[in-house]
Amino acid sequence: MSKSFASHNDLEDKVVAFEKLSDHAYAYTAEGDPNTGIIIGDEAIMVIDTQATPVMAQDVIRRIREVSDKPIKYVLLSHYHAVRVLGASAYQAQEILASRDTYDLIVERGEQDKASEIGRFPRLFRNAESIPPGLTWPTMTFEGHMTVDLGNLEVHLMQVGRGHTKGDTIAWLPKEKILFAGDLVEYQSTPYAGDCYFREWPRTLDRLDEFKAEKMVPGRGPALKNATEVRQALAGTRAFLTDLYSSVQQGAAAGKDLKTIYRETYDFMKPRYADWVIFDHCMPFDVSRAYDEVNGHEDPRIWTAERDLEMWKQLEGQ
């Protein structure tokens, strides 16, 4: 392999920010690492996405305890990816919430995804021994929409369409117009699209735009503190997806093979997006998925640790 695999070169610790968005909402971010959202009601706290390990989650808990002593009653999994869910045990929450589609994906591919992501992200998983054996299982699932009362504060959990995965879930505070978007939206960070639905994701972003959110916690990148930044994040995510998919479509229509399409798409995308976090990590996975979708694979194939390495060698090898 001519280029270091996935995030194997990303070994420097990131600077964490814990920012107050309202009296009820906080964002835990770290320079493009996976974000965690926190919602605090009068009686309970909800944590949205858990960090990759219980050790990393302890820092989230420490920050929460600086601003509230309410019990952390709920953990919401915005989707099934390991970097989002494997820290869940640290919170000792009463309920772990997820969409039914996310639950089904854990059943179908949770073990493979766990091994795949631990292999891709050595820094995030350097305390992997703190992860309990097995998988993180939701204790409560829903389809479409669910409302959770944290004590004088209703949190709306919703599936608004397939995108990053088929199970993507957002959390919405309607009175404060704050949206926790999970990896449906990234800001100054490359969308990982290896398990996505390219043709549907932009339409899902259109639905998110209709919320007219005034603040947002994206999946990666800094917290967005005004409507202009929210619109920029939605537009940037949409542009990346449509640019990449269009390039792959054109290459496939011309009868080119995957490696040729990858090189041409990489060269096309690099001037626009190379400064976004995890660009080099995501591109081989994203182009592989786009190529599959263009060629009739409606649902994403399962990534395994072995498939990851084979794909990387095919596309990034000389």
N, C-alpha and C positions, 0 to 999 in steps of 0.2 A: 504494500500500500504506500503510495507516494505522499498521502496526507494523513495525519494522525486521525485515528478512528473517532468519530462522533465528538464527544467533549473531553477526550483524553488529555488535551492540552490545557483545559480550563481547570487549573488547580489552585488559583489564588482566591482567598476568602473575599467575599463581597461585603460592602458596607450596607448595613441594614437601616431602613427607615421605618418608623412606626408613626403614622400620621393620623391625626384626628380629622375626619371629614364632616362630622356633625356630633351632636351629643350622644348619638347612638352608633356611629359607624367609624371604624378605623381600618387602615390599610397597613399591612406588613409587607414591605417590598425590599428587594436586595439586588439592585443593579441588573435586572433582567433575569434573575432566578425566579422560580415559580412563586407567585404571590399567595398570601393568605388574607382573607377578609374576616373582620370581626364585627358582629352586631350585638349591641348590649341593650336589653330591655330592663324594665323595673324588677323582673324576677329571674331572668336567665340570660345566658349568653349563647350565641351561635357562632361557631367557627366555620368558615368556608374554605375548604382545601387545607390539608393538614401539615404540609411539608413532607419531605421524603423519608425522614426517620423520626422515631421518638426523641432522639437527642436534639435534632433541629427543632422539633415541636416545643421542647422545653423553653427555648428562647422566646417563642411566641407566647407561651403561658406566662413567662416572666414579665413580658411587656403588658399583657392583659392585666396582670395583678398590680401593675403600677397605676391603673386607672379604674379598676372595678374588683370588688370581692364577690360579685354574683357567681353562682355556679355555672360552669360550662356544661349546659344541658344537652346541646345539640352540636353535632358535626355534620356539615353538608358536604358531600362529595359532588363537585360540579361535573365530574366524569371519572372514568375508571383508571386512568394512568397512574403508574406506581409512584411517580414523584409527587403526586397529589394526595395519595391515600395512605401510604405506609407509615406515616407518623401518627395515625389516628389513636393508637392505644394510649398515648401519653395524656390525652385529654380526659380519659375515663368518663366519657359523655354517657348520658342516659340513653340517647338515641343517635344512631348514625343514619342519616337520611340520604337517599339517592333516588333517581328515577328508576322505574322498572327496567328501562332499556340499559341503564348502567349496570344494574344487577345482572341482567342477562349476559352482558359483555364480560363481567367478572367470571361468571360461570364458564363462558365459552373460551376465554383467552387470558384470564387473570394470571395464571401461573407462568405462561409464556411471556406476558408483558412484564411481569416482575423480573424475571431473569434477563430479559432484553434491556430494560432500563437500568438495572443495576450494572450491567455491562457497559452501557453508554455513558453513564454519569459518575465517574469515580469520586469526584469531590462531594457531590450531594449524598452519595451512599457510603462515605468512608466510615460511618458508624452503623453499617448495615447489621452488625451483630445485635443492635438494640431492637431490631424489628422482630416481633413475635413470629414464630413459625406459622406458615400458612398465609392466608390472604385476609384483607380487610373486608368484612362482610357488612353491608347495610342491615340495620335492624328494622327499618321502616322504609317502604318504597311507595311511590305514587306514579300516576300516569297523567301527564299534561299539566296539572296545577295542584298546588297544595299551599295552605296558609298555616303559618305557625305563629302563635301568640307568645311573645317573650315577656309579657307583662306591660300592658299599655303600649304595645308596639307590635304591629302585624308585619310579618315578613312573608312576601309572596314568592314561592318557589315555582318556577315555570320552565317547561320545555317549549321553546318557540320555533324549533326547527332543527334539522340535522346540520352539522357543520364540522367542527373539529372531531367529533364522534357522533354516533347516532343517539347517545344518551345525554348530551349536553344539557345542563341545568343552570339557570340564572337565579339570583336572588334579587328582589326588588323591594325598595322602601318607597312606596308611592308618595307619601306625604313629604319626604325629603328629596325625592327624585334622585336617589342614589342607586346605582346598578352595580351588582357584582357579576361580572360577565364570564368568569372562567376563561378558558382558552378559546372561546369564540372570538375574543377581541384581544389583540396584542398591541402594545405601543412601543415603538422604537425597538421592537423585538421580532424575530422571524417567526411567522406561524409554522408550527409543526403540523404537517398535513398527511403524515403517513397512514393515519387511520380515518381520513376525512371523506367527506362527500363534496367534491369540488363544485359540481353543478348546483348544489343546494345551498352551500354555505353563503354565497353572496345574498341570496334571498332571505336567509336567516338574519344576516346583518341588516337588511332593509327593515325587518320587523323590529330589531333592536333600536334602530334609528327612530322608529315611531314612538318609543317611550319618551323621547325628548329628555333623556337623563341630563342632569346638571353636574353630576359627579359620577365617577366610575372607578372601580378596581378592576383592571384588566387581568388577564392571566399572567402576563409578564410585562415588565416595564413600570414606570412610576405611576402613582395614583393620579388620576385626572380630576382636576379641581374646578373645572368650569365647562360649560356646554361646548365651547369652541374646541377644547382639547378632546372632549368625547367624540365630536364629529371627526376630528383629525384621526383619531384611533380607528374609528369605524371605516373611514375612507382609506386609510393606509392598509388595514387588513384586507379590505376588499380589493384594492389595487394589486397587492402582492398575489393574491389567489388568482385573479383573473389574468394577470400578466403571465404567471407561470403556466396556468392551464392552457391559455391560448398558444403559447410557444410549443408546448408538448403536442397539442392538437395539430398544429401546422407541421411539425416534424413527422408525426404519425401519418398524416394525410399524404405526405411526400414519400412514404414508404421507408423512412429511416429507422435504423435499429435503436434500441434503448440507449446504448452508450453514446451514440452520435447525438441523439436528442438531448441527453443529459449535458454533454459538453456545450452544445449550442444554447441550451436554456440557461445553464450556469453563466455563460458569457453574456447573455442577454440581460439576466437579472442582476449581475454583479455591480454594474455602475449605479443601479438604482437602490440596491438593498444591502450591499456587502457590509455596511457599517451597523446593521441591525444585529443584536445579540443572537448567537447560535446560528448564524447564516450558514456557515460551512457544515455544521452538524446537520441541519435540517434538509438542505438541498437534495442530497441523494435519496432520502426517504420520501420527500415531497414529489420529486420527479417520478420516482418509481410508482407511487400511488396514482399520480395523474396519468401515467402511461397505462396502468391497469384499467383505470376508469374509462379512458378514451377507447380502450379495446374491449369494453363490455363487462368488466368486473364491477358490478354495481356496488357490492359490499367489499370493504377492505380485507385483504388477506392478512392472516395472523403473522405478526413479526415474532420471530424467535431469536435467541442469541446467535444461533447458527445462521439463520437467514440474514440477519444484520450484517455479519461479517462477510458472507458470500456476496451480498449486494454491494457492499463497500468496495470489496476487491474488484468486482466487475466494473464499477463506475469510476472509482478513484485510482485503480491500479494503472500502471503504464501499459 
